[in-house]
Amino acid sequence: MRVPILLSLVILILPVAAYSSETTRSLTLNEAIRMAVEKNLDVRAELYNPAQYEADINRYRAIYDPLFTLQSNYTDSTTTATSTGTLGVSSQTLNLNSSLSQQLWTGGTAAVTFNNGYTNSSVFTPPSSWQTGLGVSLNQPLLKNVGREATEIDIIISRYSKFASLEHFNVRLLSTVAQVRTEYFKLYNLREDRNVKKVSLELAQKILSETKARVKAGVLPAMEILNAEYGAVTREKELIDAELAVSNQVDVLRLLLQMDASVADIQTVDLPTRDRFDVVESEALQKALDRPDIREQKRTLELNEVQTKNLSQKTRPDLLFTTSVQFAGSDSAYQRNINQVAAADYPVWSVGLKLSYPLGNGAAENDYRKSRLKTEQVSLQLRSLEETSAKEVKAAIRGIVTGFKQIEVADRGTVFAEERLRSFMRKNEVGLATTKDVLDVENDLAISKSTQISAVVGYANALTTYWQVTGELLEREGIRVVEGDADKLYSATR
């Protein structure tokens, strides 16, 4: 008998334990914003883009890494004798070469070479010998691909791309913070609306109870009970819908903030402001010109200008200056061979110019033209974005002014609706108003209170929109993005 009893107790305890693991979290707006900045998956994913560009920057800096090369090969050849009496020739050749080359910021390449060759042939006297050369060489372009900017063009492009991606990260962050504020106050709105509907249901149930008593006493006709019951059922259905909306919104906010699934409910602590916010339009328009998406477009324009300048240089002829100096040695003994090199008895030097230019040069010319067109396109897009920002700022200012007026109107409407309900309830007591009249007036009051709450939240959302379109929302919330944030992510990757 004990086993079924214990099993029953476990079954009863499990739901309680599961329920007790779920918690209610009281959350301030500042805490919600901080959680989104640190944990939101879209925000975290966006930071990987500048980190990847940091990897590109360091990759292209590797052009200045010295290149060490070792090369060896062995050749054994034999030719047969001919019918004319020519003797057959056999030879063995061994090459052991090494070099160390370095890219220069001027666009040229310097190299140090140390070459060793050993030849053993049946036709030479002596039959075997070493040939060694130690030298330096320089290849320097004079017209095309010359200078630091041309040499480091990939580094420069990656750096500008990184700056643009950081601004895009700011755009994502700005949008996320604005979304947190909106969803936070939406949860407040839905919860307050639910409370309004709960009070409305309680009042409808009270009216139903009183109506039944008055019908029983013969004061009211039985039809009034049906009106009261219909009003109570309607409000019960509205309360159920409101409960569902609150639960769904908790899930939205929990996902946005990446909160643990054990948090069953979120209680908003901060209330939306009702204070007047004065705006100077000229100052707002000026602030908007420095918002992240415009800064990103400016970075893109700078990037395209750099590429256009580089492609302009590539339309020039390719004139290459070459020079080299080498000290050579040759002897059957390797040591004497090396001694000749060290003594610099047999210097070899050369200097030259190499000019190459494709007739027509169509590829370089069209690359340059395409880049010019792209730069002009980005410039027009920047102007369009600046004009759009001005329109958005003006619309946001009108939204703030309208939102504040709507709060005042909603407050007055609620006061009138409350007084109207009290008047109809007094009339109902003396038989001058039906139960349906009272329920209709009470419903008007519930709608008025919901409108009042929505007006306050709408004003808060209008402020959020204004701070978003002017680009100052992150600063107001104390959030600042620096290049080092992406660099830390890059450095932590192994």
Secondary structure, DSSP 8 states (H G I E B T S, - for coil): -HHHHHHHHHHHHHHHHHHHH-EEEEE-HHHHHHHHHHH-HHHHHHTHHHHHHHHHHHHHHGGGS-EEEEEEEEEEEEE---TTS---EEEEEEEEEEEEEEE-TTS-EEEEEEEEEEEEESSSSSSEEEEEEEEEEEEEESSSS-SHHHHTHHHHHHHHHHHHHHHHHHHHHHHHHHHHHHHHHHHHHHHHHHHHHHHHHHHHHHHHHHHHHHHHTTSS-THHHHHHHHHHHHHHHHHHHHHHHHHHHHHHHHHHHT--TTEEEEEE-S----S-----HHHHHHHHTTSHHHHHHHHHHHHHHHHHHHHHHTTS-EEEEEEEEEEEEEESSHHHHHHHHHHT-EEEEEEEEEEE--TT-HHHHHHHHHHHHHHHHHHHHHHHHHHHHHHHHHHHHHHHHHHHHHHHHHHHHHHHHHHHHHHHHHHHHTTSS-HHHHHHHHHHHHHHHHHHHHHHHHHHHHHHHHHHHTT-HHHHTT----HHHHHHHHHH--
